[in-house]
């Protein structure tokens, strides 16, 4: 890892540690804006750090470790797509987003159609939609990517309760939204490529989030086993539990290796190859996280079930990560089909 990325990781870890696990959304968001974390992957000519997808993955991993409640992921996706667009208002949009005016986007596949220049459908798993100034949506058939203001007629924001207490998600129902009155970021082939890029970035981010959360939870579990005493010995001294923790650490390292390899190969984020790598990394990391979280809860014993202990927060976040972006079973099928075909850019 480059020195600059190591320093970025250490800085983010210190900040998230000081804030505490699952700090409130407004507190975490204000820190993100104050420290300029939305600039991490943006190019230098737009005022960013130009750390690329690897820098973004580091940030998502550290926020995952801290069970971040802030809508950093959708905001980062919006910032990237806006920066890649040719919209006349691009610079103004980035400036307002970086200053704290949230632009969010769905974290799951949504059914949004364009017919007679009107947008209709439902955007699913839109984090912090109730706080957003604008919502970035891509039509399902790839005709366009637009920014929609939630205050206009035809937009209804519906809370979506989930087990995960660290993210506030909403459904956004769109009914006959006139395209000409929205900010269009991309159309045609450009929209198709940027949509593919956005979905790849979303999967890489969820992979990093899962790995960060898994590492943090495993560290908490090992600490518990070292301090909890049974039969006059710490639980960490029992060989069966040692082996179990070693296996869990191996699964985390395997997911880290897959993500690292996928990021290294994803030179063109709008390519089919990058899309396949991103799906594979997401499928591996999120399934690992949910399995690890279940094991760690068992290793904590009764205290792991207590509402006052953070173990359940990791488990609920892990289970939701499995379903965000795309279902892992569907991803596995898509990956298998892509591997069965000749490689194409």
Secondary structure, DSSP 8 states (H G I E B T S, - for coil): --HHHHHHHHHHHHHHHHH-TT--HHHHHHHHHHHTGGGTTS-GGGT----HHHHHHHHHHHHHHTT--S-HHHHHHHHHHHHHS--TTHHHHHHHHHTT--EEEBSB--EEEEETTEEEEEEEEEETGGG-SEEEEE-TTSSEEEEE-TTSTTEEEEEE--S-TT--EEEEEEEEEEGGGSEEEEEHHHHHHHHHHHHHHHHHHHHHHHHHHHHHHHHHHHHHHHH-EETTEEGGGSHHHHHHHHHHHHHHHHHHHHHHHHHHH-SSTTSHHHHHHHHHHHHHHHHHHHHHHHHHHHHHGGGGGSTTSTHHHHHHHHHHHHHSBS-HHHHHHHHHHHHHS----
